[in-house]
Amino acid sequence: MAKPVLYDFFATWCGPCRIQGPIIEDVAAKMGDKVDVKKVDVDQFPDLANKYQISVVPTLVIEKDGKMVHRLEGVTDAARLESLLKPLL
């Protein structure tokens, strides 16, 4: 069974993204190698941002087995992220 993937779509110029970044790092540290965390700069990877129809940053996308199971726009706290990821492990 594949582990869940957490995509963090962000931009370097985005203030809320600077708040979200450390939260993602904290969750990644707690979850260890059970979750695959991918940070995606929408300015460097516009094709990937378009594929996921990202129009707001930060946007978090959680996938399991190649299918999107959660999409969160705006800053999301660590407790909420963990509560969404744990059932997917």
N, C-alpha and C positions, 0 to 999 in steps of 0.2 A: 504494500500500500504506500502510495506516495505521500510525502509530508506536505502540509499546507505551505503555500507561498504567499508572503505578504509583500505587495508592491507599495512603495512609498513614492508617489508622484509629487515632485517638489520643484521649486525654482529658487535659484540663489538670491534673487531680488525680493522674494516673498517673506514678509515679516512673520506671519503665522507658521510658515514652514520652519523657521528658526526655532520656534517653540516645539513643533512636532518632532524635529530631528532627535533631540535627546530622549524623548519619550520612546521613539522607535528603538533607539540604542539600548535603553533600559529593558524593554520587552524582549529584544533579541538576546540580551545577556541572560535574562531569566529563562527563556525558552530553549536556549542553547541550540543544538543542531536538530531539534525536533521541528523547527520552522525555518524555511528558506526565506530570508529577508533580502529584497532587492530594492535599492534606492534608484529612482529614475528621474534624472533632471529633464524636465519637459522641453527645455531649450536645446539640449544636446541630443535628445531622442524624440523628435516630433512625430516620427512614424509610429512609435510605440504609444505615445500619448494619444494620437489619433485613433489607433486601434481600440483603445479603451475609452474613447470619447471623453477625454479629460478636458474640462473647461474651467475647473476651479482647482487651485492648489492651496493647501495640500489636499490630495485625495488618496485614500488608502483603498486598495483592492485586495481582498483575500480570495485565493483560489484553492480548490481542492480537486485533485484528479483532473486538472485542466479546465475546470468550470468555476466561474465566479460565484462565490457564495455570499460575499458581503462587499459593499461599497460604501465608504464613509467619506463625506466631504467636510472639510474644515478640520480643526484640531480635535483629535480624539485622545482621551486620557488612557493611561496604561491599564487601569482596571477593566475598562470596557474592551480594549483590545485583547487582553488575556482571556476575558470571559467569552469572546467570540472564537479565539484560537483553540482553547483547551478542548472543546468538544470534537474538534477536527483531528486531534492527535491519535 
